[in-house]
Amino acid sequence: MARAVTRRRKTINTALAWGIGLLIFFPILWTILTSFKTEGDAIAYPPKFLFFDWTLENYAIVQERSDYMRYLWNSVIIAGGSTLLGILVAIPAAWSMAFVPSKRTKDILMWMLSTKMLPAVGVLYPIYLMFIQLGLLDTRIGLVIVLMLINLPIIVWMLYTYFKEIPGEILEAARMDGATLKSEILYVLTPMAIPGIASTILLNIILAWNEAFWTLNLTAAKAGPLTAFIASYSSPEGLFYAKLSAASTMAIAPILIMGWFSQKQLVRGLTFGAVK
């Protein structure tokens, strides 16, 4: 009887998980399918799911109209640069909070997290003026700095959580053996927290890759990433849904492929320290 109940629960949980997964994936699937439709089929009602005239015309037009590789390269530099810079700043910060805490450590962590609740539009104007004065408007380095700062609270929080799972006695033993602070972080702490650091890097790349608000407001032509590439397919005449879907598919394809091949590492990192 108990086995039957357990088996039934597993079946229900599996079906529920598949249902939620398909529900989340459906918008992506619909975007990909729409990219292979003509503009007429894209706005047809009732919608055509599989039975339509498949075409690659939208991808050809997108390639002819826009320099996709330039947008892609900008996204790689901006997402990768902001992630690298964020990790370099967050590892020492998380180390100090995890192993040399003060009375205000938790308050500082909560304050950092609270900055993510601030509406981005509330600080757009001053940041925009600062970028003009500093010559950072429509530059890759400007977006690297902004995306690093807006994602830094999440990076610090994640690394702090992973570092707290590492016994402090190991670091004390390293200090007794003569390890300097630099050696302690680089050769003792970092290797032990590789799963957590890897998952943090992957998550930050995804967040930076998908960021649209700052990239659309702080770039024009030179430093625009793939989010600007997608936005270029809206016009005063209206939206061209098939071409917009083709552009969106080309924009999300690299990050989807990266997420697919790194999903085991991501899950491993996100569950790092969960089982003792």
C-alpha positions in Angstrom: 0.0 0.0 0.0 2.8 2.4 1.0 4.7 1.6 -2.2 1.6 2.3 -4.3 1.1 5.7 -2.6 4.8 6.5 -3.1 4.6 5.5 -6.7 1.5 7.6 -7.2 3.1 10.7 -5.6 6.2 10.3 -7.9 3.9 10.1 -10.9 2.0 13.2 -9.9 5.2 15.1 -9.1 6.8 14.1 -12.4 3.7 15.1 -14.4 3.5 18.4 -12.5 7.2 19.1 -13.2 6.8 18.3 -16.9 3.7 20.5 -17.0 5.4 23.5 -15.4 8.5 23.0 -17.6 6.4 22.9 -20.8 4.4 26.0 -19.6 7.6 27.9 -19.1 9.2 26.7 -22.4 6.1 27.3 -24.5 6.8 31.1 -25.2 10.3 30.2 -26.4 8.9 27.4 -28.6 6.2 29.8 -30.0 8.9 32.4 -30.8 11.0 29.9 -32.6 8.0 28.6 -34.6 6.9 32.1 -35.5 10.4 32.9 -36.9 9.8 30.3 -39.6 6.4 31.8 -40.6 5.5 34.5 -43.1 4.2 37.7 -41.7 0.7 36.7 -42.7 0.9 33.4 -40.9 2.5 35.1 -37.9 -0.7 37.2 -37.3 -3.2 34.6 -38.5 -6.2 33.9 -36.3 -6.7 31.2 -35.1 -2.9 30.8 -34.7 -1.2 28.2 -36.8 1.0 25.9 -34.7 2.7 23.5 -37.1 0.7 23.6 -40.3 2.0 26.6 -42.1 4.4 27.4 -44.9 7.8 27.1 -43.3 10.4 29.6 -44.6 13.9 30.9 -43.8 13.2 34.2 -45.4 13.0 36.0 -42.1 16.5 34.9 -41.1 17.9 36.0 -44.5 16.3 39.4 -44.1 17.6 39.8 -40.6 21.1 38.9 -41.7 20.9 41.4 -44.6 19.5 44.2 -42.5 21.6 44.0 -39.4 25.2 43.2 -38.5 24.3 40.3 -36.2 27.9 39.3 -35.4 28.7 42.9 -34.1 25.7 42.7 -31.7 26.7 39.2 -30.7 30.3 40.2 -30.0 29.1 43.2 -27.9 26.9 40.9 -25.9 29.8 38.5 -25.3 32.1 41.3 -24.2 29.5 43.0 -22.0 28.2 39.9 -20.3 31.6 38.3 -19.9 33.3 41.5 -18.8 30.7 42.4 -16.2 30.8 38.9 -14.8 34.5 38.8 -14.5 34.7 42.2 -12.9 31.8 41.3 -10.5 33.5 38.0 -9.5 36.8 39.8 -8.8 35.0 42.3 -6.5 32.6 39.8 -4.9 35.0 37.1 -3.8 36.9 39.3 -1.3 33.7 40.9 -0.2 32.0 37.5 0.4 35.1 36.2 2.1 35.2 39.0 4.6 31.5 38.7 5.4 31.7 34.9 5.7 34.9 34.5 7.7 35.4 37.9 9.4 31.9 39.0 10.1 31.0 42.1 12.1 27.8 43.1 13.9 26.6 44.9 10.8 27.3 42.1 8.3 23.7 41.0 8.0 22.6 44.6 7.8 25.0 45.2 5.0 23.8 42.1 3.1 20.2 43.1 3.5 21.0 46.6 2.3 22.8 45.3 -0.8 19.8 43.1 -1.6 17.4 45.9 -1.1 19.1 47.9 -3.8 17.7 45.3 -6.3 14.2 46.5 -5.3 14.9 50.0 -6.4 13.1 50.8 -9.7 15.9 51.2 -12.4 14.1 54.1 -14.0 14.5 56.0 -10.7 18.3 56.3 -11.2 18.4 56.4 -14.9 18.6 60.2 -15.3 21.6 60.7 -13.0 23.4 57.8 -14.4 22.7 59.0 -17.9 24.1 62.4 -17.1 27.2 60.8 -15.4 27.8 58.7 -18.5 27.7 61.8 -20.7 30.1 63.7 -18.5 32.5 60.7 -18.3 32.2 59.8 -22.0 30.8 56.4 -21.3 27.6 56.7 -23.2 27.3 54.1 -25.9 30.5 52.3 -24.8 31.1 48.7 -23.9 33.0 49.6 -20.7 30.1 51.7 -19.5 27.7 48.8 -19.8 30.2 46.5 -18.2 30.4 48.8 -15.1 26.6 49.3 -14.9 25.7 45.6 -15.3 28.4 44.6 -12.8 27.0 47.0 -10.2 23.4 46.0 -10.7 24.2 42.3 -10.4 26.8 42.6 -7.7 24.4 42.1 -4.8 23.3 38.8 -6.2 26.9 37.7 -6.8 27.9 38.6 -3.2 24.9 36.9 -1.7 25.5 33.7 -3.6 29.2 33.5 -2.9 28.6 34.4 0.8 26.1 31.5 1.0 28.7 29.1 -0.5 31.6 30.3 1.6 29.6 29.9 4.8 29.4 26.2 4.0 33.2 25.9 4.1 34.6 25.1 7.5 36.6 28.0 8.9 39.1 25.6 10.5 40.5 24.8 7.0 41.4 28.5 6.5 42.8 28.7 10.0 45.0 25.7 9.3 46.2 27.4 6.1 47.1 30.5 8.1 49.0 28.4 10.6 51.0 27.0 7.7 52.0 30.5 6.7 49.4 31.2 3.9 49.0 34.9 3.2 45.6 36.4 2.7 46.1 36.2 -1.1 47.1 32.6 -1.0 44.3 31.8 1.4 41.7 33.1 -1.1 43.3 31.9 -4.3 44.6 28.5 -3.3 42.4 27.3 -0.5 39.0 29.0 -0.6 38.5 29.4 -4.3 39.2 25.7 -5.3 36.9 24.5 -2.5 34.0 26.7 -3.7 34.5 26.1 -7.5 30.9 24.6 -7.9 29.4 27.7 -6.3 31.6 30.1 -8.1 30.8 28.4 -11.4 27.0 28.6 -10.9 27.3 32.2 -9.8 29.3 33.0 -13.0 26.7 31.2 -15.2 23.8 32.9 -13.5 25.4 36.4 -13.8 26.1 35.8 -17.5 22.5 34.9 -18.1 21.3 38.0 -16.2 23.7 40.3 -18.1 22.9 38.7 -21.4 19.2 39.3 -20.9 19.4 42.8 -19.5 17.4 45.2 -21.7 16.6 48.3 -19.7 20.1 49.6 -19.3 21.4 48.4 -22.6 18.6 50.1 -24.5 18.9 53.4 -22.6 22.7 53.7 -22.5 23.6 52.6 -26.0 22.8 53.8 -29.5 24.8 52.2 -32.4 28.3 51.3 -31.4 28.0 49.2 -28.2 24.4 47.8 -28.6 24.2 44.2 -27.6 21.6 41.6 -28.8 18.8 43.2 -26.8 19.3 46.3 -29.0 19.4 44.0 -32.0 15.9 42.7 -31.1 14.5 46.2 -30.4 15.6 47.4 -33.8 12.8 45.3 -35.3 10.0 47.4 -33.9 9.2 50.5 -36.0 6.6 53.3 -36.1 4.8 51.3 -38.8 4.2 48.5 -36.3 5.8 45.2 -35.3 6.9 42.6 -37.9 6.3 39.6 -35.7 8.0 37.0 -37.9 11.2 39.0 -38.3 11.1 40.0 -34.7 10.8 36.4 -33.7 13.7 35.5 -36.0 15.8 38.2 -34.4 14.8 37.0 -30.9 15.7 33.4 -31.7 19.1 34.4 -33.0 19.6 36.5 -29.8 18.6 33.8 -27.3 20.2 30.8 -29.2 23.7 31.3 -27.8 22.6 31.6 -24.1 20.2 28.7 -24.5 22.9 26.5 -25.9 25.3 27.5 -23.1 22.6 26.9 -20.5 21.8 23.5 -22.0 25.4 22.3 -21.8 26.1 23.8 -18.4 22.9 22.8 -16.7 24.5 20.0 -14.6 27.2 22.5 -13.3 24.5 25.1 -12.6 22.3 22.7 -10.6 25.3 21.3 -8.8 26.4 24.8 -7.8 22.9 26.0 -6.8 22.6 22.9 -4.5 26.2 23.3 -3.2 26.1 22.7 0.5 22.5 21.8 0.6 23.2 18.2 1.8 25.5 17.7 4.7 
